[in-house]
Amino acid sequence: MTSRKKTLLLIGIILAAILVLVLVHHFTSHKIAENPAGTVGNTACNLYNGGYFCEKDGVVYFSNAYDNHSLYSMDVLETNIQKLGNVSVNNLLAGENTLYFFQLDASHSMENVFGTVSAPTSLNACDFKGKNTSIIQDGIILGAQLINNHLYIMMTDNTANTFLKTDTRGEHPQELAKEYIHPGCAENGLLYYTDPNTHGLMALDTTSDVPRELLAGNIWFPMKEGNYIYYVDAERNYNLCRYDMTGQTIEILTKDRVDYYNMGNGYIYYQTAGSAPALKYMFQDGSGARTLAEGAFCNIQITNAYVYFQAFQQENIMYHAFLGDTIYTEFTAARDAIQ
């Protein structure tokens, strides 16, 4: 073999090796890992309030209102803040190695109880660095949750609703209902939701996708914690209640009319309605109620350390407080982190 042929052969081998490495990197970097049993993408109450924050293994992923709701990450104590992407996001969900989020498109709008708002145009996935983005589901999406290795998605075309299930790659979709079913509340393979017709509390076994009724009533925004289901009871002037699944008893936690609530680490934060609205907090048994902020607030989000919220119709500013603290301040670290 001549030296020229040897050189060409060597070059060919090197190029082939580089191609193999590129292909291996491509497929491994885009691979969505299997999620361990019991995986739930985000807490129900974070999702009911927009899903702007999501915590995974000590890292908080959040939609930065100071930067057009772009995707950021930080430590639980708000250090090491980093920008991960440029698109506007909410409904954040975390799997084993993948983040899921709604991409918001200001050019697309829909009607809801607050008027005309920007609507999600797709459910996307990326890695924890904000890279390797892919589209899981196109359309106007009202809610989504990750449960083990499936995504449960609530969609609409502004004329009809669709509740569907797909795998984590958006493949093999199954239509489960033509109704509004918000999939936010999940635990141990069960999905808890409000029946769109009876308004009773339902539980869907995600291994069989067969539902059953747990509690009759007019029940909204269910949140499972231990043996309790917390919810807003429309038949009791929208009081916040909890249902003891063991004793099958109901407790009224506050006589305030509640618009929104969130809970975590032993606390419940809730926005009251009426002539003197306020953001209040109490322990999960309903004791120790205090006012954190007077006025109308929304988008209540909770991590292991902080509660985050925004003033109603002033959603370019974020506030935060340590859980259980009586003082709140502006979340200036998110503002100052803009690149």
Secondary structure, DSSP 8 states (H G I E B T S, - for coil): --HHHHHHHHHHHHHHHHHHHHHHHHHHHT------TT-BSS-HHHHHTT--EEEETTEEEEEEGGGTTEEEEEETTS-S-EEEEEEEEEEEEE-SS-EEEEEEEEEEEEEETTEEEEEEEEEEEE-TTS-S-EEEEESEEEEEEEETTEEEEEEE-SS-EEEEEEETTS-S-EEEESS-----EEETTEEEEE-TTT--EEEEETTTTEEEEEE-S-EEEEEEETTEEEEEEGGGTTEEEEEETTTTEEEEEESS-EEEEEEETTEEEEEE-SSS-EEEEEETTS-S-EEEEES-EEEEEE-SSEEEEEETTEEEEEEEEETT-S--EE-HHHHHT--
